[in-house]
Structure formats: structure tokens, C-alpha cells
């Protein structure tokens, strides 16, 4: 005696609920990929307001994993109580609507209600992430028709979902972000999800709600065009703006992720607005004879303020710049007046990898001025990285770097300890209260400049240059610097908690 098509198989789903393997795989693959697209793009949307730090990344990843876990649990539970066919379309459609509105919602929240930005950001990741993650257990329920095939169905769909997540990650990181604005990525993804919802509902019950959600996606796109934004250009790594100085015709400020990274006077490269740049210039001008051309390597480019200064004041200087963001390089050429033939060669590459390509003893000067948000990238702070810097410097070479720290200055102390491990001579330049030269109950923090070499630098001349450039900075070295460093631990490739050291202690 055979069973009818409407009789449940023990522990399974009625045969009438079944779903073809290709449709099931497509739904699981697409929904899993979409979750990762939302997660990665959310990091870029939040960077201008929260910074691109380890803490921001950890928070977004944690929220996304919470969404996946909650959605998987909820989807499986509801699928056991409700006809699973009724759940897929709404899950895709509502997700698409939320995703499409995310850029406008986050930017308006950041502008008008920044105190609740993290809460709103969490919801814009949690809601679509949970709904999309619910698709896999719902589809699994539809595919199961017998206990005999449970392992095959569950394992197969789990594998398809993992592959979808991988494809979503790779596609976003290597293709979408380099070609599309983040708002365009999310609006496009929202539209695709609503189209997917419409197709699913059309095949099952002709869902009348699809046109309404399509209108929501369109509204999300329109809202994004009028929502406040902080970008002129979205590069691979940054939300970038160039702001004209109303007080100087040639003055331009390069703003990356909401932070002022560089000031450039395109008409007069010797005009230096940022105090830390005046600090670097003072040290370098004291360390090398006036007007002498140098062979320099710069870790980080930004607006190329210092390479331009060297080209103007030391004709014949050759500066090689490792700037990881090719979009920032284009901004320098298109909007900040960088001309070919100025002795400045900019390569879109990671600074650590750029160092490896340099010959031993090939540089007079290495300048560290690379930042992700307010943090020096950790792999440019370690003993191993500084050993490579020392390798490429000649015997009279100088390393000088910009540091930013606050509170207990734990990172700055650790970096000074790291340099002391590698070089014969180390000094720190900054506000007297920050670098331990005057008693201070609380450190304001901010920018400091550290210098290191295997030959002594004329620090009296450096201090005279600092005074001439109207800074209040002083220089700490010797026993005073050793006392200031205290028990700070040198950073290594195996242990460099830079983001944690930057937190208030």
C-alpha cells in the first residue's frame, strides 16, 4: 500500500511542501551571501562616524554573528509551526526594504541623533541578518521529505550557505567596494532581495505585498540621495573629502572618515598648518645639512604634505611613498595638484610590503605617517617592522614618525620602547606635559613625533627649529625618556595590541 502525496513521512515534511534542489540551493546561497555583504558594507558606512578601529570591526562582526545565530534558531522554530512556504518571501522582502534604507537611516541618525547611532546601526544589521539567516532552516524544512536523507540535505545546504558567505565576502571586498559607492551596493542588494521575494511569492501564492516593498526600495534610494553625507569620494578604504581653506586660496584639507588627515597648500608647499608636520620638518632640517637632497621613503601618504615640502626645499630629493589607498593617490593627482616630475613617486601598496622591496642602506630618511582612523596600523609599529626600517637606512639615516595617543599614552610609551630596542638613539617630541618634561596630573595627548637613528641628532638645533616654527613642543631623550617609557613592553609581530593600548587607561 502506497502513501498519498499529502501524508507526512515520519519526522519529515509533507511531500506537497517540497522544493527543488536548485531553487533551495539558490535561496540559501543568495541569502547567506547577502548577510556578509551587509556586514562588510556596514563597516564602511560606520567608519566616518565611529572610526575604522578593531573595536568597530569587532562590534559589527559580533552583531552579524548574533543575527545569524538568532535568525537560524527563529527560522527553524517558526518553520516547525507554520507552512514554510509562507515565510521565505516575507523574509527576503522585508530584508531588502531594510537594507535599501540603511544608508539614509544611518547618515541621518549620525547627523541628527548621534547618541543612538550604534543602536540604529545594530538594528540595520540585526534585522536583515536574522531574516536572511532564517532562510536556510526554512528551506531545509521544505527539502526534508524523509529521515533517511537528513544528513545529505542538512549538510548540503549548510555547505551551500558557507560557499555563499565566502562569495559574498570576496565579491564585496575585491569587486563591489572598488567599483560602487556603499549606498549603491546596499540599494542594489535591497532591490535584488525584493525581486527574489517577488519570484518566490509568484511561484507560490502571488503575494500582493511585493509592489509595496518595491516602492520602499525606491524610496530608500531617493532618501539616500538627500541624506547628509560626509564623502566626496568613497575609496577602497575611506570616505574622503577635500575641504577648501577660506583663508588661503591654495589651502586644502584632506578629510578621511571624518578626520583631518592632511593640510596642503597647492600654491606654497612650504606652508605647514599641522603642528606635527612642523615637528617632523624641524627634526629633519636639524638632522641634515640645509638644502641637501635626500632619498626618502614615506610609510603612508595622505595629502603628501611632507614629500611636497622636501621637493620644494631640497631640490633633487627623491621621495618614494607607500600609500595603501589608490583612491587617495587619485585625489592627490586630481584635486591636490600633485604633478609628475616633482621627485615624488607614489605606489599603491602596503607600507610593510613596500619596505621589503627596498635595498639595504638605500635611504637617508624613512617617515612613518600611516593611519587607519586614529591608529597607526599595528604591523608598522613592531620590532620586526622597525628592524626593516633600520635595514633600509644608511649608517647616518633617520627614522621619524607621527604618533597619536591619549590618556595614559600607553601606545606611545610602547612604541618608544620598541624603537629603543632597535636603534642606538631615540627621542620624543611633543607637548612638555605629554612627554614627562613638566609635572602634569592629566595628559591631554594628541600628536607626538618620535625619532630614531644609529647616530646622534643635533637636538639643540631641532629645538631651535621647533621654536622658530612657533610650536610649544619640547624634546625628551636619555634618562628622561627612559623614565617616561617606564615598564612599557616593546611591540612585536606576535604581540602588538595597538588598538587596546590606545584606549583610555
ABEGO torsion letter per residue (X at the ends): XBBBAABBBBGBBBAAABBBAAAAAAAAAAAAAAAAAAAAAAAAAAAAAAEBBAAAAAAAAAAAAAAAAAAAAAAAAAAAABBAAAAAAAAAAAAAAAAAAAAAAAAAAAAABAAAAAAAAAAAAAAAAAAAAAAAAAAAAAABABAAAAAAAAAAAAAAAAAAAAAAAAAAAAAAAAABBAAAAAAAAAAAAAAAAAAAAAAAAGBAAAAAAAAAAAAAAAAAAABBBABABBBAABBBBBBBBAABAABBBBBBGGBBABBBBAABAABBABAAAAAAAAAAAAABBBGBBBBBBBBEAEAGAAAAAAAAABBGBBBBBBBABAAAAAAAAAAAGBBBGAGBBBBBBBAAAAAAABBBGABABBBBABBBEABBBAAAABAAAAAAAAAABBAABBBBBBBBBBEAGAAAAAAAAAAAAABABBBBBEBAAAAGABBBABBAEEBBBBBBBABBBBAAAAAAAAAAAGBABBBBBEAAAAAAAEABBBBBAABBBAAAAABBX
